[in-house]
Amino acid sequence: MKNTNIQFADLGLKSYQSAWDIQESLFKKTVDIKISNRRNQTGHTTPNYLLFVSHPHVYTLGKSGDQANLLVNMQQLEKMEATFFKTNRGGDITYHGPGQIVGYPILDLDNFFTDIHKYLRYLEEVIILTLNDYGLKGERSPGETGVWLDVGTPFARKICAMGVRASRWVTMHGFALNVNTDLSYFSAIIPCGIKGKGVTSLVKELKKEVPVEEVKEKLLKHFTKVFEAELTEFSEEILFSEIEN
């Protein structure tokens, strides 16, 4: 039986390592249920999760990324009060920091559809619809995962980066939408390994402050619509009980 309910938790500001550990625990729990179902021929439903979080300054590199796209050394990172992680997601290098909404869906795609490319396009659609609420035309750029503005022009710039991992059709990692992010931190990398294209944020484009909580509400609305899912919000305490059980 398919389960299209998604359990949602907003973790607030949390270190990259802590959020990664939470993701890995929920990911493992879901995969273990699937393995047990197959081994014991049981039909237990698998859970789906969506986490929102903001990270202190951090640069993360995808498993196929090139560390040469990090343009500063470890001593310089320390002066910037930033950290660096090699991750198991797809994609190249990106930056996370305050003022950015990072979304980590841990979904069993067997509950929705088993197509990773479609999954990425759906994530992009969530962002595109959210940007449209603010009068911005978000677009896909052929061969470049994520959401962009002014694709096909010399002014093309990325507003949302994406990188995911999937195993047994269970996903983790996700997207990072720049809301009021300090874009100067992107100067320390070649974002996503793509040269000659800039990055932007909602605040930069709209030239006014945008409440992060308002953007989160719009993202959740569009996420449930695009994935045809129901959302159940739960606290961090319940999240940790999910991990322990």
Backbone as JSON, one array per atom type, in Angstrom:
{
  "sequence": "MKNTNIQFADLGLKSYQSAWDIQESLFKKTVDIKISNRRNQTGHTTPNYLLFVSHPHVYTLGKSGDQANLLVNMQQLEKMEATFFKTNRGGDITYHGPGQIVGYPILDLDNFFTDIHKYLRYLEEVIILTLNDYGLKGERSPGETGVWLDVGTPFARKICAMGVRASRWVTMHGFALNVNTDLSYFSAIIPCGIKGKGVTSLVKELKKEVPVEEVKEKLLKHFTKVFEAELTEFSEEILFSEIEN",
  "N": [[0.83, -1.2, 0.0], [0.58, 2.19, -0.88], [2.02, 5.06, 0.64], [1.33, 8.33, 0.88], [1.6, 10.32, 2.67], [3.49, 12.89, 4.14], [5.81, 13.48, 6.6], [6.63, 16.36, 8.27], [9.23, 18.48, 9.46], [10.63, 21.38, 10.89], [13.83, 22.25, 11.38], [15.14, 24.51, 12.1], [18.06, 26.51, 12.75], [20.84, 24.6, 12.23], [23.79, 22.64, 12.52], [25.65, 21.44, 9.68], [26.63, 18.8, 9.83], [25.07, 17.7, 11.91], [22.47, 17.81, 10.8], [22.87, 16.17, 8.6], [23.39, 13.73, 9.86], [20.85, 13.25, 10.96], [19.31, 13.01, 8.63], [20.55, 10.7, 7.53], [19.85, 8.8, 9.42], [17.01, 8.69, 9.23], [16.8, 7.97, 6.56], [18.09, 5.45, 6.59], [16.34, 4.07, 8.27], [14.04, 3.97, 6.68], [14.94, 2.55, 4.41], [15.63, 0.14, 5.67], [13.1, -0.83, 6.41], [12.07, -1.39, 3.9], [13.8, -3.39, 3.03], [13.27, -5.35, 4.95], [10.57, -5.83, 4.38], [10.77, -7.03, 1.87], [12.33, -9.28, 2.45], [10.84, -10.66, 4.38], [8.44, -10.84, 3.23], [6.45, -8.99, 3.89], [4.09, -6.28, 4.23], [4.58, -3.67, 5.22], [4.02, -0.19, 5.44], [6.08, 2.41, 4.16], [7.69, 5.28, 5.59], [7.61, 8.84, 4.82], [9.56, 11.77, 4.74], [10.08, 15.3, 5.25], [12.39, 17.74, 5.71], [13.1, 20.99, 6.83], [15.74, 23.31, 7.07], [18.31, 25.53, 8.23], [21.69, 26.3, 7.7], [24.77, 27.03, 9.46], [27.54, 28.85, 7.97], [28.71, 26.93, 5.33], [30.42, 24.83, 3.01], [29.67, 22.41, 0.59], [30.53, 19.43, -1.09], [29.63, 17.48, -3.84], [29.58, 13.9, -4.59], [30.66, 13.42, -7.09], [31.91, 15.73, -7.62], [34.39, 18.37, -8.13], [37.07, 19.21, -6.19], [38.65, 21.32, -6.78], [36.99, 23.35, -7.4], [36.5, 24.66, -5.11], [37.68, 27.61, -4.03], [39.25, 28.59, -2.03], [41.55, 28.01, 0.71], [41.87, 25.78, 3.6], [42.62, 27.29, 5.82], [41.75, 29.84, 5.12], [39.03, 29.33, 5.0], [38.52, 28.92, 7.7], [38.93, 31.49, 8.71], [36.76, 32.68, 7.56], [34.82, 31.65, 9.05], [33.64, 29.31, 8.19], [32.79, 25.95, 7.18], [33.72, 22.79, 5.6], [32.53, 20.09, 3.67], [32.73, 16.85, 2.27], [30.32, 15.12, 0.5], [27.72, 12.55, 0.04], [25.94, 13.09, -1.95], [24.6, 13.85, -5.26], [25.85, 16.11, -7.83], [27.94, 19.12, -7.78], [29.91, 21.51, -6.14], [28.54, 23.54, -3.52], [27.14, 26.26, -1.59], [25.94, 26.7, 1.72], [24.08, 28.64, 4.02], [23.08, 31.08, 6.55], [19.83, 32.57, 6.06], [19.04, 31.1, 3.96], [16.86, 28.67, 2.66], [16.96, 25.37, 3.23], [15.97, 22.33, 1.95], [15.29, 19.02, 2.77], [14.1, 16.29, 1.47], [13.21, 13.1, 2.49], [12.16, 10.68, 0.92], [10.27, 7.79, 0.07], [10.29, 6.8, -3.02], [8.82, 4.78, -4.16], [6.37, 5.17, -3.13], [5.39, 7.16, -4.65], [6.47, 7.69, -7.45], [8.73, 5.92, -9.51], [11.22, 7.32, -10.59], [13.99, 9.06, -11.01], [14.81, 11.3, -12.49], [12.36, 12.52, -13.01], [11.68, 13.08, -10.38], [13.59, 15.07, -9.7], [12.78, 17.04, -11.5], [10.28, 17.57, -10.42], [10.98, 18.64, -7.91], [12.21, 20.97, -8.84], [9.96, 22.16, -9.95], [8.44, 22.78, -7.7], [9.95, 24.88, -6.64], [9.87, 26.7, -8.77], [7.12, 27.34, -8.87], [6.88, 28.57, -6.38], [8.55, 30.82, -6.68], [7.11, 32.08, -8.65], [4.96, 33.01, -7.19], [6.01, 35.29, -6.21], [6.28, 36.88, -8.37], [8.39, 36.23, -10.0], [10.08, 34.66, -12.7], [10.99, 31.6, -12.61], [13.18, 29.2, -14.04], [14.15, 26.17, -15.8], [17.42, 25.1, -16.66], [18.82, 23.66, -19.43], [20.52, 20.65, -18.87], [21.56, 21.53, -16.49], [20.94, 21.09, -13.34], [18.55, 22.45, -11.07], [17.17, 25.73, -10.27], [16.76, 28.62, -12.21], [17.14, 32.07, -13.24], [16.43, 34.12, -16.07], [17.35, 32.37, -18.12], [19.41, 31.38, -20.82], [20.37, 33.84, -21.48], [22.95, 36.42, -21.2], [22.74, 37.07, -18.58], [22.01, 35.0, -16.98], [21.3, 33.38, -13.92], [21.58, 31.51, -10.93], [19.15, 30.63, -8.56], [18.35, 28.63, -6.93], [19.87, 25.78, -5.79], [20.4, 22.24, -6.35], [20.84, 18.88, -5.25], [20.9, 15.43, -5.0], [20.62, 12.22, -3.37], [19.92, 8.79, -3.95], [18.79, 5.58, -3.03], [17.59, 2.34, -3.42], [15.27, 3.54, -4.19], [14.82, 5.41, -2.24], [15.14, 8.71, -1.14], [17.52, 11.36, -0.35], [19.18, 14.37, 0.88], [18.77, 17.39, -1.12], [17.35, 20.51, -1.85], [18.41, 23.98, -2.05], [17.33, 27.07, -1.42], [17.93, 30.39, -2.1], [17.12, 32.98, -0.06], [17.41, 35.42, 1.71], [20.16, 35.33, 1.56], [23.67, 35.8, 2.2], [25.31, 36.6, -0.47], [27.97, 36.96, -1.02], [29.5, 34.9, -0.11], [29.5, 32.99, -2.07], [31.53, 33.67, -3.73], [33.76, 32.3, -3.06], [33.75, 29.9, -4.3], [33.3, 27.94, -7.35], [30.23, 27.93, -8.23], [28.35, 24.98, -8.18], [30.11, 24.02, -10.01], [29.91, 25.38, -12.37], [31.04, 27.62, -14.62], [31.13, 31.17, -15.15], [28.53, 31.95, -14.66], [26.15, 33.55, -12.57], [24.9, 33.84, -9.15], [21.89, 34.33, -7.27], [19.32, 35.83, -5.17], [16.1, 35.81, -3.5], [15.68, 38.24, -2.14], [17.55, 39.93, -3.37], [16.56, 40.0, -5.97], [13.97, 41.0, -5.66], [14.41, 43.3, -4.33], [13.7, 43.93, -1.74], [12.97, 43.07, 1.67], [12.17, 39.71, 2.46], [10.02, 37.69, 4.27], [11.26, 34.81, 5.75], [9.75, 32.75, 6.89], [7.33, 33.03, 5.58], [8.02, 32.3, 2.98], [8.66, 29.63, 3.42], [6.12, 28.58, 4.01], [4.88, 28.83, 1.52], [6.48, 27.13, -0.02], [5.89, 24.65, 1.18], [3.17, 24.43, 0.6], [3.22, 24.23, -2.22], [4.82, 21.97, -2.5], [3.26, 19.86, -1.48], [1.2, 19.98, -3.31], [2.43, 19.5, -5.84], [3.55, 16.94, -5.46], [1.3, 15.58, -4.86], [0.54, 15.0, -2.2], [-0.06, 14.55, 1.35], [0.52, 16.51, 4.26], [2.02, 16.17, 7.41], [2.77, 17.89, 10.23], [5.44, 17.83, 12.55], [7.2, 17.89, 15.71], [10.67, 18.56, 16.65], [11.31, 16.89, 18.74], [9.57, 14.72, 18.41], [10.58, 13.9, 16.0], [13.1, 12.87, 16.72], [12.28, 10.73, 18.24], [11.19, 9.2, 16.25], [13.52, 8.45, 14.93], [14.77, 6.88, 16.85], [13.05, 4.74, 17.22]],
  "CA": [[0.0, 0.0, 0.0], [1.39, 3.4, -0.98], [1.81, 6.07, 1.67], [1.69, 9.64, 0.34], [1.71, 11.3, 3.75], [4.86, 13.33, 4.39], [6.0, 14.05, 7.93], [7.46, 17.55, 8.1], [9.8, 19.13, 10.65], [11.53, 22.51, 10.65], [14.9, 22.09, 12.36], [15.75, 25.79, 12.42], [19.49, 26.58, 12.44], [21.5, 23.39, 12.71], [25.04, 22.37, 11.81], [25.5, 20.54, 8.54], [26.85, 17.42, 10.26], [23.91, 17.24, 12.68], [21.36, 17.58, 9.87], [23.23, 15.01, 7.78], [23.18, 12.55, 10.7], [19.4, 13.03, 11.05], [18.91, 12.47, 7.33], [21.04, 9.33, 7.37], [19.06, 7.92, 10.3], [15.69, 8.5, 8.64], [17.04, 7.25, 5.31], [18.37, 4.06, 6.93], [15.1, 3.49, 8.8], [13.13, 3.69, 5.55], [15.53, 1.46, 3.61], [15.53, -1.11, 6.44], [11.72, -1.31, 6.29], [11.91, -1.96, 2.56], [14.55, -4.66, 3.0], [12.51, -6.29, 5.77], [9.36, -6.18, 3.62], [11.12, -7.97, 0.8], [12.86, -10.52, 3.03], [9.82, -11.37, 5.13], [7.21, -10.77, 2.44], [5.46, -8.21, 4.63], [3.65, -5.1, 3.48], [4.58, -2.47, 6.05], [4.2, 1.03, 4.66], [7.3, 3.16, 4.45], [7.42, 6.68, 5.88], [8.22, 9.91, 4.02], [9.88, 12.92, 5.59], [10.6, 16.52, 4.65], [13.03, 18.58, 6.72], [13.62, 22.32, 6.49], [16.83, 23.66, 7.97], [19.28, 26.53, 7.8], [23.0, 25.91, 8.21], [25.87, 27.99, 9.53], [28.3, 28.88, 6.72], [29.32, 25.64, 5.0], [30.53, 24.45, 1.59], [29.54, 20.97, 0.47], [30.95, 18.93, -2.4], [29.0, 16.23, -4.24], [30.51, 12.78, -4.74], [31.35, 13.49, -8.39], [32.39, 17.1, -7.77], [35.82, 18.66, -8.21], [37.42, 20.07, -5.08], [39.29, 22.53, -7.32], [35.97, 24.4, -7.48], [36.63, 25.42, -3.87], [38.74, 28.55, -4.42], [39.98, 29.02, -0.85], [42.12, 26.9, 1.47], [41.23, 25.52, 4.88], [42.9, 28.42, 6.72], [40.84, 30.91, 4.72], [37.69, 28.91, 5.44], [38.43, 29.14, 9.14], [38.77, 32.93, 8.9], [35.4, 33.0, 7.12], [33.92, 30.92, 9.96], [32.92, 28.36, 7.35], [33.3, 24.58, 7.18], [33.69, 22.12, 4.29], [32.19, 18.67, 3.76], [32.49, 16.0, 1.1], [29.05, 14.45, 0.78], [27.36, 11.44, -0.83], [24.89, 13.5, -2.88], [25.04, 14.2, -6.59], [26.17, 17.52, -8.03], [29.3, 19.58, -7.49], [30.07, 22.25, -4.89], [27.6, 24.62, -3.27], [27.26, 26.93, -0.3], [24.76, 26.85, 2.56], [24.3, 29.59, 5.09], [21.88, 31.76, 7.06], [19.04, 33.25, 5.03], [18.76, 30.14, 2.89], [15.99, 27.56, 3.07], [17.43, 24.08, 2.72], [14.94, 21.31, 2.07], [15.77, 17.65, 2.66], [13.05, 15.26, 1.42], [13.58, 11.68, 2.57], [10.93, 10.08, 0.4], [10.3, 6.51, -0.63], [9.65, 7.09, -4.31], [7.84, 3.74, -4.44], [5.07, 5.72, -2.72], [5.0, 8.22, -5.59], [6.85, 7.24, -8.79], [10.14, 5.49, -9.47], [11.9, 8.01, -11.69], [14.82, 10.1, -10.38], [14.76, 12.53, -13.31], [11.05, 13.13, -12.73], [11.76, 13.6, -9.02], [14.32, 16.34, -9.76], [11.92, 18.03, -12.18], [9.23, 17.95, -9.46], [11.58, 19.58, -6.96], [12.35, 22.25, -9.54], [8.63, 22.74, -10.12], [8.07, 23.38, -6.41], [10.66, 26.17, -6.54], [9.34, 27.57, -9.83], [5.81, 27.82, -8.43], [7.11, 29.48, -5.26], [9.07, 32.06, -7.24], [6.0, 32.71, -9.38], [4.16, 33.73, -6.19], [6.67, 36.59, -5.99], [6.39, 37.56, -9.64], [9.65, 35.88, -10.66], [9.96, 33.54, -13.62], [12.02, 30.59, -12.46], [13.29, 28.34, -15.23], [15.14, 25.11, -15.86], [18.48, 25.31, -17.64], [19.14, 22.32, -19.94], [21.77, 20.04, -18.42], [22.03, 22.14, -15.25], [19.89, 20.91, -12.35], [18.31, 23.61, -10.21], [16.25, 26.73, -10.82], [17.51, 29.77, -12.69], [16.44, 33.21, -13.81], [16.98, 34.62, -17.34], [18.07, 31.3, -18.83], [19.68, 31.64, -22.24], [20.87, 35.2, -21.66], [24.22, 36.62, -20.48], [22.45, 37.39, -17.18], [21.5, 33.8, -16.31], [21.78, 33.26, -12.56], [20.9, 30.44, -10.19], [18.55, 31.03, -7.29], [18.14, 27.43, -6.12], [20.72, 24.64, -6.15], [19.86, 20.94, -5.99], [21.69, 17.7, -5.33], [20.21, 14.39, -4.25], [21.09, 10.84, -3.36], [18.81, 7.84, -3.87], [19.13, 4.17, -2.99], [16.34, 1.58, -3.28], [14.24, 4.54, -4.44], [14.68, 6.32, -1.1], [15.94, 9.9, -1.43], [17.97, 12.26, 0.71], [19.67, 15.67, 0.41], [17.64, 18.09, -1.73], [17.47, 21.8, -2.51], [18.79, 25.15, -1.23], [16.76, 28.27, -2.03], [18.47, 31.62, -1.54], [16.09, 33.98, 0.26], [18.19, 36.63, 1.99], [21.5, 34.8, 1.73], [24.83, 36.64, 1.91], [25.82, 36.01, -1.7], [29.42, 37.12, -1.13], [30.15, 33.62, 0.19], [29.62, 32.21, -3.3], [32.76, 34.05, -4.44], [34.81, 31.37, -2.67], [33.58, 28.66, -5.06], [32.65, 27.97, -8.66], [28.99, 27.27, -7.81], [27.91, 23.8, -8.95], [31.12, 23.76, -11.03], [29.51, 26.05, -13.62], [31.76, 28.88, -14.73], [30.57, 32.27, -15.93], [27.13, 32.24, -14.33], [26.05, 34.06, -11.22], [23.87, 33.37, -8.22], [21.04, 35.42, -6.81], [18.42, 35.5, -4.06], [14.81, 36.48, -3.56], [15.83, 39.63, -1.69], [18.26, 40.69, -4.4], [15.69, 40.18, -7.14], [12.78, 41.8, -5.33], [14.89, 44.56, -3.74], [13.02, 44.16, -0.47], [13.05, 41.93, 2.58], [11.14, 38.68, 2.3], [9.99, 36.85, 5.47], [11.62, 33.42, 5.46], [8.64, 31.87, 7.26], [6.34, 33.13, 4.51], [8.52, 31.49, 1.86], [8.51, 28.22, 3.81], [4.71, 28.21, 3.85], [4.61, 28.67, 0.09], [7.17, 25.91, -0.45], [5.13, 23.49, 1.66], [1.92, 24.37, -0.18], [3.5, 23.73, -3.57], [5.37, 20.62, -2.41], [2.15, 18.91, -1.35], [0.43, 20.01, -4.56], [3.19, 18.86, -6.92], [3.73, 15.51, -5.17], [-0.02, 15.03, -4.53], [0.78, 14.4, -0.89], [-0.57, 15.21, 2.55], [1.62, 16.89, 5.14], [1.81, 16.14, 8.85], [3.88, 18.6, 10.88], [5.78, 17.3, 13.87], [8.27, 18.61, 16.39], [11.99, 17.92, 16.63], [11.29, 15.82, 19.74], [8.95, 13.55, 17.77], [11.53, 13.46, 14.97], [14.13, 12.03, 17.31], [11.65, 9.46, 18.63], [11.1, 8.44, 14.99], [14.83, 7.91, 14.63], [15.13, 5.89, 17.86], [12.18, 3.56, 17.19]],
  "C": [[0.87, 1.25, 0.0], [1.0, 4.41, 0.1], [2.26, 7.42, 1.12], [1.63, 10.73, 1.41], [3.18, 11.62, 3.98], [4.91, 13.98, 5.76], [7.03, 15.18, 7.83], [7.96, 18.08, 9.44], [10.72, 20.26, 10.2], [12.59, 22.49, 11.75], [15.55, 23.4, 12.76], [17.21, 25.83, 11.97], [20.19, 25.39, 13.06], [22.74, 23.13, 11.87], [24.81, 21.37, 10.69], [25.63, 19.09, 8.97], [25.64, 16.88, 11.02], [22.73, 16.92, 11.77], [21.62, 16.36, 9.0], [22.99, 13.73, 8.58], [21.68, 12.21, 10.82], [18.89, 12.43, 9.74], [19.29, 11.01, 7.19], [20.23, 8.36, 8.23], [17.68, 7.64, 9.73], [15.77, 7.7, 7.33], [17.23, 5.76, 5.6], [17.11, 3.36, 7.45], [14.17, 3.08, 7.66], [13.64, 2.54, 4.7], [15.4, 0.13, 4.35], [14.13, -1.69, 6.39], [11.52, -1.99, 4.94], [12.61, -3.31, 2.45], [13.79, -5.73, 3.78], [11.24, -6.75, 5.05], [9.66, -7.24, 2.56], [11.55, -9.32, 1.38], [11.75, -11.35, 3.67], [8.46, -11.38, 4.44], [6.08, -10.11, 3.23], [5.14, -6.94, 3.83], [3.59, -3.85, 4.32], [4.8, -1.23, 5.19], [5.48, 1.73, 5.1], [6.96, 4.63, 4.68], [8.08, 7.6, 4.86], [8.44, 11.1, 4.94], [10.29, 14.11, 4.72], [11.12, 17.4, 5.78], [13.4, 19.92, 6.11], [14.68, 22.67, 7.52], [17.6, 24.82, 7.37], [20.6, 26.16, 8.44], [23.88, 27.12, 8.48], [26.71, 27.87, 8.25], [29.03, 27.55, 6.46], [29.34, 25.46, 3.49], [30.48, 22.93, 1.52], [29.84, 20.55, -0.97], [30.27, 17.6, -2.67], [30.03, 15.17, -4.56], [31.25, 12.79, -6.07], [31.92, 14.88, -8.64], [33.9, 17.21, -7.77], [36.19, 19.64, -7.1], [38.15, 21.34, -5.54], [38.28, 23.67, -7.45], [35.79, 25.13, -6.15], [37.86, 26.3, -4.02], [39.53, 29.08, -3.23], [40.53, 27.79, -0.13], [41.46, 26.79, 2.84], [41.46, 26.66, 5.89], [41.97, 29.59, 6.4], [39.4, 30.6, 5.12], [37.49, 29.2, 6.93], [38.22, 30.63, 9.44], [37.36, 33.38, 8.52], [34.35, 32.39, 8.05], [33.02, 29.97, 9.18], [33.58, 26.98, 7.45], [33.14, 23.98, 5.79], [33.42, 20.64, 4.5], [32.17, 18.04, 2.37], [31.27, 15.15, 1.42], [28.82, 13.28, -0.19], [26.2, 11.79, -1.77], [25.47, 13.66, -4.28], [25.36, 15.69, -6.68], [27.58, 17.86, -7.61], [29.31, 20.34, -6.16], [29.0, 23.33, -4.76], [27.83, 25.17, -1.87], [25.91, 26.9, 0.42], [25.08, 27.84, 3.66], [22.99, 30.21, 5.55], [21.16, 32.51, 5.94], [18.71, 32.38, 3.85], [17.83, 29.07, 3.45], [16.5, 26.29, 2.41], [16.35, 23.05, 2.99], [15.52, 19.93, 1.83], [14.58, 16.69, 2.64], [13.68, 13.86, 1.53], [12.32, 10.92, 2.21], [11.21, 8.68, -0.13], [9.55, 6.71, -1.94], [8.73, 5.96, -4.77], [6.44, 4.18, -4.01], [4.54, 6.73, -3.73], [5.23, 7.77, -7.04], [8.33, 6.9, -8.75], [10.87, 6.05, -10.7], [12.67, 9.18, -11.08], [14.78, 11.4, -11.17], [13.44, 13.26, -13.07], [11.05, 13.75, -11.34], [12.47, 14.96, -9.0], [13.48, 17.43, -10.43], [10.79, 18.49, -11.24], [9.77, 18.91, -8.41], [11.75, 20.95, -7.6], [11.0, 22.94, -9.67], [8.14, 23.39, -8.83], [8.69, 24.76, -6.27], [10.1, 27.16, -7.56], [8.0, 28.16, -9.42], [5.94, 28.81, -7.28], [7.61, 30.83, -5.76], [7.97, 32.82, -7.98], [5.08, 33.49, -8.43], [4.73, 35.12, -5.92], [6.91, 37.35, -7.29], [7.68, 37.29, -10.38], [9.45, 34.65, -11.54], [11.16, 32.6, -13.47], [12.0, 29.64, -13.64], [14.29, 27.22, -14.99], [16.17, 25.46, -16.93], [18.93, 23.94, -18.13], [20.51, 21.83, -19.47], [22.3, 20.58, -17.12], [20.9, 22.1, -14.22], [19.77, 22.12, -11.45], [17.35, 24.56, -10.87], [17.0, 28.03, -11.04], [16.57, 30.91, -13.08], [17.18, 33.63, -15.09], [17.86, 33.6, -18.04], [18.25, 31.68, -20.29], [20.14, 33.05, -22.53], [22.21, 35.34, -20.94], [24.01, 36.88, -18.98], [21.9, 36.2, -16.4], [22.13, 33.65, -14.92], [20.92, 32.26, -11.8], [20.39, 30.97, -8.87], [18.32, 29.84, -6.37], [19.0, 26.28, -6.65], [20.08, 23.35, -5.67], [20.91, 19.85, -6.13], [21.07, 16.62, -4.46], [20.99, 13.08, -4.29], [19.87, 9.95, -3.32], [19.37, 6.42, -3.87], [17.85, 3.4, -2.67], [15.13, 2.51, -3.39], [13.93, 5.41, -3.22], [15.64, 7.49, -1.31], [16.48, 10.55, -0.16], [18.7, 13.43, 0.06], [18.52, 16.37, -0.33], [17.96, 19.42, -2.36], [17.87, 22.89, -1.51], [18.35, 26.4, -1.97], [17.32, 29.5, -1.32], [17.35, 32.63, -1.32], [16.77, 35.31, 0.56], [19.64, 36.27, 2.31], [22.57, 35.85, 1.44], [25.56, 36.03, 0.71], [27.33, 36.14, -1.85], [30.15, 35.8, -0.86], [30.29, 32.74, -1.05], [30.89, 32.55, -4.07], [33.92, 33.13, -4.09], [34.74, 30.05, -3.43], [33.2, 28.97, -6.51], [31.34, 27.21, -8.47], [28.55, 26.17, -8.76], [28.89, 23.45, -10.07], [30.83, 24.42, -12.36], [30.16, 27.43, -13.67], [30.94, 29.92, -15.51], [29.11, 32.58, -15.69], [27.03, 32.61, -12.87], [25.01, 33.36, -10.38], [23.07, 34.59, -7.76], [20.16, 34.95, -5.66], [17.1, 36.23, -4.25], [14.94, 37.96, -3.19], [16.52, 40.48, -2.74], [17.35, 40.98, -5.58], [14.53, 41.12, -6.83], [13.13, 43.17, -4.74], [14.08, 44.95, -2.5], [13.15, 42.9, 0.38], [11.88, 40.98, 2.35], [11.15, 37.81, 3.56], [10.24, 35.38, 5.13], [10.46, 32.48, 5.79], [7.54, 31.88, 6.21], [6.74, 32.26, 3.32], [8.37, 30.01, 2.18], [7.08, 27.75, 3.62], [4.36, 27.98, 2.39], [5.27, 27.41, -0.46], [6.38, 24.67, -0.04], [3.84, 23.32, 0.86], [2.18, 23.76, -1.55], [4.08, 22.31, -3.54], [4.24, 19.59, -2.33], [1.32, 18.84, -2.63], [1.14, 19.22, -5.65], [3.3, 17.35, -6.7], [2.41, 14.81, -4.83], [0.05, 14.28, -3.21], [0.03, 15.17, 0.19], [0.61, 15.44, 3.48], [1.19, 16.8, 6.6], [3.01, 16.8, 9.52], [4.15, 18.0, 12.25], [7.01, 17.99, 14.41], [9.59, 17.86, 16.28], [12.04, 16.77, 17.63], [10.69, 14.54, 19.14], [9.87, 13.0, 16.68], [12.55, 12.51, 15.56], [13.54, 10.72, 17.83], [11.45, 8.57, 17.41], [12.42, 7.74, 14.69], [15.15, 6.75, 15.57], [14.3, 4.61, 17.74], [12.38, 2.73, 15.93]]
}
